[in-house]
Amino acid sequence: MTSDTFLKGKTAVITGGTRGIGLAIAKGLASHGCSVVICGRSQKPVDEAVAAIRDTANGGSKVAGMPADVSNYESVVEFFRYADDELGGIDIVVNNAGIGIFKKTSELTVEDWRQTIGLNLDGVFYVTKEALGRFQKQSGGGYLFQISSLAAKNPFAGGAAYNASKFGLNGFSEALMLDHRQDNVRVTSIMPGSVSTEFSPGGSTKGADWKIAPEDISDIVLSLLRLPGRTLVSRVEVRPAKPPKA
Ligand code: NAD
């Protein structure tokens, strides 16, 4: 990765930035001069991630974070107030926090369903709502990255709740993009296949030899941010180049 600071003076909010894809994106942005604010579920991982992101930061970028529950609207409002105080303005928002509960439909509990939709869909709406209010006040608008999944177009057995949340997320994100592209609001849905993180059973090491690395998703975000404003990539499908043969 290059160490140029093309994002110097820019600011970003990343949900679920304590590990995995969110942490890699936060590091990638900070290493190119962007100030970042992250959230995660609890204080200790947030503090550890902030320290790790600071280690990669360049160009005087500021790094901060707080625990927040993205599935709770009041918590999201508080998180954005914190980000306002830390950053002064928000240019980029990465809707990354998400969970996967993988069970046969008959085994899904109401709580499993509510948790999945509550974070992967309701939470994305809460974050987007807070982001849009701010972007619309800024002449430069803003950029929203929605971390979706190939599960937003490929249903699979055991994926009913997760598929529903990610199919819904793509529908939401593409309508949102059409609603606000004239307002200088850019929206890209990034749809990865298997990424080596703690998200999947077996953790980040299982399949690390063939899965997408979180840093690759970060590099995609950075590439999109380099595009001229006249062009918008609305959907990116990302898959392992050589998954194990079935
Ligand atoms: P991960 O489990 O490693 O990290 C999830 C992050 O979200 C953590 O920082 C966690 O603290 C945070 N989080 C969880 N619940 C939260 C809540 N209620 N409020 C705030 N933060 C919360 O997962 P990951 O693999 O990095 O996944 C990130 C995103 O990428 C998710 O939206 C996931 O659906 C998507 N995705 C992952 C894969 C994959 O194979 N890992 C593939 C496609 C899409």
Boltz pocket constraint, residues with backbone or C-beta under 6 A from the ligand:
constraints:
  - pocket:
      binder: B
      contacts: [[A, 15], [A, 16], [A, 17], [A, 18], [A, 19], [A, 20], [A, 21], [A, 22], [A, 39], [A, 40], [A, 41], [A, 42], [A, 68], [A, 69], [A, 70], [A, 71], [A, 95], [A, 96], [A, 97], [A, 98], [A, 99], [A, 100], [A, 119], [A, 147], [A, 148], [A, 149], [A, 150], [A, 191], [A, 192], [A, 193], [A, 194], [A, 195], [A, 196], [A, 197], [A, 198], [A, 199], [A, 200]]
      max_distance: 6.0
